[in-house]
């Protein structure tokens, strides 16, 4: 079944929050967790986020970018849905957005410091997983970072949320091992991999628990982050232009 995401541009938030209502948390909570983790990974492996140019692959309506943009040097978003790209542009005038064909990212090699995709890969047919990750690495500069955030198929509550979500009807969940394999097949170095969202609670004790449990394959989601091979990298100054 192929999902037309143009149909969900206006009702994206409602669809997500309906699917996760059993957790007692809304879209903003889950978005904040991922943004915090992405910024931590950037600071640890790339440098100061405020000096980095980012690419959001599968940006949707720009909900995540709304939190990221004030903290980074620049951000471009791409999506296969023209309607979602239009919504993202309205939401985030400081960002730059464009639709693309879902195969080749419309940018030169080494154009960005950080390239990320949040819960996108499970909408891609399995035969396209390696290609998308390879493309993300291609447009990441040498010394930069590509990050894939995904649902953890081993978590029963995650499976419940996915089964409740209208636009996840085509979802094929992939394990952290499979996602990491896509990075390795593209010749990347894995810099970080961890599970997160073990509980829907916030605060220092829960944050410490998340750090301690990050290798346990029971978190609601996971992230794999890798750096590209040197031959992917451009020797010119990173640019957000295509």
ZIHU-V668429 format. One line per field, one symbol per residue. ss: DSSP state (H for helix, E for strand, C for the rest). burial: + if it has 24 or more other ideal C-beta (glycine too) atoms within 12 Angstrom, else -. Layout:
ss = ???
burial = ???
This chain:
ss = CCCCHHHHCCCHHHHHHHHCHHHCCCHHHHHHHHHHHHHHHHHHHCCCHHHCEEEEECCCCCHHHHHHHHHCCEEEEEECCHHHHHHHHHHCCCCEEEECCCCCCCCCCCCEEEEEEECCHHHCCHHHHHHHHHHHHHCEEEEEEEEEEEECCCCHHHHHHHHHCHHHCCCCCCCHHHHHHHHHHCCCEEEEEEEECCCCCCCHHHHHHHHHHCCCCCCCEEEEEEECCHHHCCCCCCCCCC
burial = ----+--++--++-+++-++--+-+-+-+++-++++++++++--++--+--++++++++++++++++++-+++++++++++-+++++++-++--++++++-+--++++++++++++++++++++----++-++++++++++++++++++++++-+-++--++--++++--+-++++-+++-++--+-+++++++++++++---------+---+---++++++++++++--+++---+-+--
